[in-house]
Amino acid sequence: MLSVPHLDREFDYLVSAEQSDDAQPGVRVRVRFHGRLVDGFVLERRADTDHPGKLGWLDRVVSAEPVLTPEIRRLVDAVAARYAGTRPDVLRLAVPARHARVEREPAVSRDPPGPAIPDPVDPAGWDGYGRGAQFLAALAESRAARAVWQALPGEPWTDRFAEAAAQTVRAGRSALAIVPDQRDLDALWRAATTRIDEGSVVALSAGLGPAARYRRWLAALRAPRGW
């Protein structure tokens, strides 16, 4: 990844037979570029190339973990285009630095397999909001629910957030809630885990150390739909 605007593009490399199984789209790799080794990601595998010159070989696959998903890649492209940045700069923020020991840890097993389904959401907490019931119904039916919501004074806003998330998870989808600071994150975590299985809730913050941050990020990345 080269944080130079004129080099913010894809480059083709050859993949050896020994690397072929691990060098799949989304994994981290090291490649030689103008005489020095640089980090990169495999974006796609092709049998041909548009490059007219001689191709170099992939130096090595750093990890077989596909951390750059198609969804993350589309988001990175959109953010870089919107704010006139380079994709490598955005990628460094979107994908945490690798922690090898964390990657080698066994995945957390679940018994029974699959995420637990939250209990039905009581809509009474939304009675004070216009179209609150319709909003919950849209989430339950996986319909587009575009809404602007402001918590009433004295209202336990974390409960409403957690209820909306639980309704979304019950519909077989995932939810992302963004809050401004650690205090709000801790409060939302407590509210969410009273309604959603704790193993299905991941809390990420800037205060986490490298290992904890990568462990939680991988948990969210590897989670089945509906977590």
Number of C-alpha atoms within 10 A of each C-alpha: 20 16 13 13 12 8 12 15 12 12 14 19 18 17 17 13 9 9 15 12 10 18 27 19 18 21 20 23 20 19 20 15 13 7 7 8 11 14 16 19 22 21 19 11 14 8 5 7 12 6 10 6 7 9 12 14 13 18 17 18 22 17 17 17 18 17 22 21 14 12 8 15 18 11 15 24 16 14 16 16 12 9 8 10 17 22 22 22 16 18 20 12 10 15 15 16 12 17 14 12 9 17 16 8 9 7 11 7 9 10 7 7 7 14 21 18 18 19 11 12 17 11 16 9 15 16 10 11 13 10 12 17 16 13 19 22 16 17 20 21 14 16 10 9 14 8 8 5 9 8 13 10 7 6 11 13 16 19 18 18 16 23 25 21 25 31 29 23 24 24 17 17 17 19 14 6 11 10 11 8 11 14 10 13 18 14 14 21 18 15 19 23 17 14 19 24 15 14 15 20 17 17 16 16 14 9 10 12 10 14 17 15 20 21 21 18 18 19 18 18 14 14 17 14 13 18 26
